[in-house]
Amino acid sequence: MPKSASDSPALAPRRKLDRDPQAQPETQVVVAFDDNRAVSSLVGPYGQNLALVERRLAVVVDSRGNHITIAGSREGCDAARRVLDTLYELATQGHDLAQGDVEGAIRAVIAQGSLFEFDAKPSSSAFEAINLRKRPVRARTAAQDSYIRALKRHELVFGIGPAGTGKTWLAVAHAAQLFERKEVDKIILTRPAVEAGERLGFLPGDLKEKVDPYLRPIYDALYDLMDSRIVEKALQSNEIEIAPLAFMRGRTLTNAAIILDEAQNTTSMQMKMFLTRLGENSRMIVTGDPSQVDLPNGQTSGLAEAAKLLDGVEGIAQVKFTAGDVIRHELVARIVAAYEGIPRPASNGG
């Protein structure tokens, strides 16, 4: 278990912060972790994880061996300590920490504010996880946590929000888990074949080669979340089916996990057609970003219409993400916020 000591002179921070003379006195905390391998994952390559904690929480973080020193305001040290505790717990569970995990832990702690005592256990470790054979996938934000919980409890779930929030990623992870546990017989992944504001012209090849460019993000998620040999075998046996939305017409999809990605580019009729394909023992997940509609001018997005019509319907869940839930890269959240005309929220040291 990690141990801490306040105001310890044992380790000096790498640099001093520019502090307001009126600000409260600087606090220094030393945290000792037991598992050296987990600490290495916590620190990250060339200390990049600690550097992100420094920038976002206005503290100075220094590591030597299994000891990590935090210096800054008491609130900053408190927040940083809880972030490190969360990341250390994930690392000891064998989770390969990425920048998104660090950003997610930081946002969770900022959202919690000072509700916890200094030595309290961070609650973000209680976020829901999807346990796959290849590796576990854990929620990184409160919205992702709500999304995973909705996926486990409802037959039809809408994940609505900007790019980089993990909507499609978590949907594919949930479908993969259902498939691995044999709770469904197949995975069906689809999206409308609409160019993103461009005219791509004639695409050579057979049908699969023509539609693959539109479905590449789904392929990427599958191969990252499942063993490549299992994916290849399932694709050949049609246990994993990837097809454009137009191919769903007239079918009844039973014993399947079905994902409609980029749903903002469906028309009203396409969305109705898709939703009415739901058969016995199937789960359906619809994801999309209402701010990136590529339909011709004047056409109503099927996603926006369905979200309004089906709000509050029993058995259907809607989870809405915001720019604050973007975990792809910290700059992506700022870009999304700028395009949405939302003032960027002040972050500690941001």
C-alpha positions, 0 to 999 in steps of 0.5 A: 500500500502507498505511504505518504509523509507531508513536508518531507525534505527527503526529495527535492522537486525538479523545479519551483512553481511561480507562486502568488505571494498571497497563496497558501504555503507550499506543501510537499508530500512523498508517496512510496509504492510497493510494486516497482513495475507498477510504478514504472507504468505509473510514471510512463515513458520519460515521465510523460504521465507525471508531466501531464499531472504537473500541467493539469494540477499545477504541482511539481512531481518528481520520482526516484525509484518507488518514491514519488514527491509532490510539491504545490498547494495542499489542494493540488497535492491532495488531487495529485495524490489521489490521481497517483493512487488511482493510476497505481491501482490500475497498474497493479491490476495489469492495466497498461496505462495510456495518456487517456487513463491519466487524463481520465483520472485527473478529470475524475479527481477535479470533478470530485473536488475536495469531497474526500479527505486527504487519505481517502481512497479514490472513487474513480477506481470503482468505475465500471470495466469491460473484461476482455480476454486480451485486456480489460477496458475501464471507464476513464470518465464519469460519462464513460462509466454511465455508458458502460452501465447502460450497455450492461442494463439496456437492450438499446443504448444511444451514445451521443457526443463529440469525437474522442469520447470513446463512444464507438470504442466502448461499444465495440468492447462491450460487443466483444465481451458478449461474443467472448462470453457466448451471450450472442452468436455474432457481432454486426457492425455497420455505418452509413457510407457517407463521405465526410464533406468530400466526393471520393469518386469511383472506388475500385475492387469488389464490394468489400473493398469498396465499403472497407474505407468507410468501416476502417475505424471499426476494424481498428477497434476490433483488432485492438480489443481482440486477438487478431487470429480470432477476429480473422476467423470470425470475419471468415465465418461471418460471426463478425459481420461488417457492412454498410447500413443499406445492407440491413434492410429486410433483416431481423437480427437475432442473438447478436450485438449490433453497433451503428456507428456515425449514426448522425449521417443516417436519414430518418427512414434509415434510422427507423429501418435500422432500429426495427431490425432488433430481434430476440436476444440482441443488443443494439448500440447507436453512436454518433456526433450531432455536430458532424452531420455530412448529409445533404443540406435540408435532410434531417439527421436520423440520430437527432430525430430518434434521440428526441422521439425515444427519450424516456422510452422504457428499455432504451438508454441515452448517454450524452458526452460533452467536450469535457469527456474527450480522452483522445488527447487533451488538445482534442477537448479544447478543439471540440470546445472551440468549435462548439463555442464553449469557453474552455473551462479553467483547469488547475495549471492548464 
